Amino acid sequence: MQLTREVLRNAFIDKLKERNLKIQFEKNSSYILTNGDDRNRIIAVKLIYQGMFNKEGPGNHNGNVVNGIGHFLFTFPKWKDKFDFFVFAFLNIKDRAIEFVIVPNEDLRSRFLHQNRIFTGGKKSKLTLWLMADRRVFETTGLSMEEEYYFLSSGSGGRMADGGEMDYTGFLNSWDILNTSLK
């Protein structure tokens, strides 16, 4: 399977159908969703596709097993309430499955604001996510080899990144959050 925007988009739409979520509007990877016929409750979702994987680019250098790497380049909307959720789609290389990291706008915006990574003037924000062998997801944007070792190597008490701002595990395939938001 060659990974294309169309493949990622179709996988996203299939997941929505599985959860009885209906697309009321779609344009430029932006979606307005409802749960069935109740059009009074809607959510706005922005689907962001994995960029091209550069084999020479960032990756594991310390023996950590990584099952997928998603590189994303996107623009935060000027209005903080334009989207309710950002959905990042990337390939799990081991299982050849599409993974989705579904992050509420306020959580993503808070993490990026804390790191001073929301830009104006057309500059895009970057996000790199690693899917580890134990199904944990961590943000590794701009991580050095030393930081990778320090934060992501699993020791006797887990990883330094567990439960922190780098940890996106709770958002991995969290489709229920969309349904819950529509109730």
Residue pairs with C-beta under 8 A, 6 or more apart in sequence:
1 7
1 96
3 50
3 91
5 49
7 98
8 47
8 49
8 50
8 89
8 98
9 29
9 47
9 49
11 89
11 98
12 47
12 87
12 89
12 98
12 100
13 23
15 100
15 175
16 22
16 23
16 33
18 175
19 175
19 178
19 179
20 35
20 36
20 179
21 33
21 34
21 35
21 178
21 179
21 182
22 33
22 34
22 35
22 36
23 31
23 32
23 33
24 32
24 33
24 34
24 39
24 42
25 31
25 32
26 32
29 46
29 47
29 48
29 49
30 44
30 45
30 46
30 47
30 83
31 44
31 45
31 46
31 47
32 42
32 43
32 44
32 45
33 42
33 43
33 44
33 45
33 178
33 182
34 41
34 42
34 182
35 41
35 179
35 182
35 183
38 182
41 182
41 183
42 182
43 84
43 85
43 178
43 181
43 182
44 82
44 83
44 84
44 85
45 83
45 84
45 85
45 86
45 87
45 178
46 74
46 77
46 83
46 85
46 86
46 87
47 87
47 89
48 72
48 74
48 86
48 87
48 88
48 89
49 72
49 89
50 70
50 71
50 72
50 88
50 89
50 90
50 91
51 71
51 72
51 73
52 71
53 69
53 71
54 71
57 71
58 69
58 71
58 128
58 140
58 143
59 66
59 69
60 66
60 130
60 148
61 145
61 148
62 145
62 148
62 149
62 152
62 153
63 153
64 130
64 132
64 148
64 152
64 153
64 154
65 132
65 133
66 130
66 131
66 132
66 133
67 92
67 93
67 94
67 95
67 131
67 132
67 133
68 90
68 91
68 92
68 93
68 94
68 99
68 130
68 131
69 90
69 93
69 128
69 129
69 130
69 131
70 88
70 89
70 90
70 91
70 99
70 101
70 127
70 128
70 129
70 131
71 126
71 127
71 128
72 88
72 90
72 126
72 127
72 128
72 129
73 124
73 125
73 126
74 86
74 124
74 125
74 127
75 119
75 122
75 124
75 125
76 109
76 112
76 118
76 119
76 125
77 83
80 105
80 106
80 109
81 105
82 105
83 105
84 104
84 105
84 181
85 102
85 103
85 104
85 105
85 177
85 178
85 181
86 102
86 103
86 105
86 108
87 100
87 101
87 102
87 103
88 100
88 101
88 103
88 127
88 129
89 98
89 99
89 100
90 98
90 99
90 101
90 129
90 131
91 97
91 98
91 99
92 98
92 99
92 131
94 133
99 131
99 172
99 173
100 172
100 173
100 175
101 129
101 137
101 168
101 171
101 172
101 173
102 171
102 173
102 174
102 175
102 177
102 178
103 168
103 171
104 177
107 171
109 118
111 139
111 165
112 118
112 125
114 165
115 165
117 125
117 126
117 141
118 125
119 125
126 141
126 142
127 139
127 141
128 139
128 140
128 141
128 142
128 143
129 137
129 138
129 139
129 140
129 168
130 137
130 138
130 140
130 152
131 137
131 172
132 138
132 152
134 154
135 169
135 172
136 159
136 162
136 167
136 169
137 167
137 168
137 169
137 171
137 172
138 151
138 152
138 159
138 161
138 166
138 167
138 168
138 169
139 165
139 166
139 167
139 168
140 148
140 152
140 166
143 151
143 152
150 160
151 159
151 160
151 161
151 166
152 159
152 160
152 161
153 159
161 167
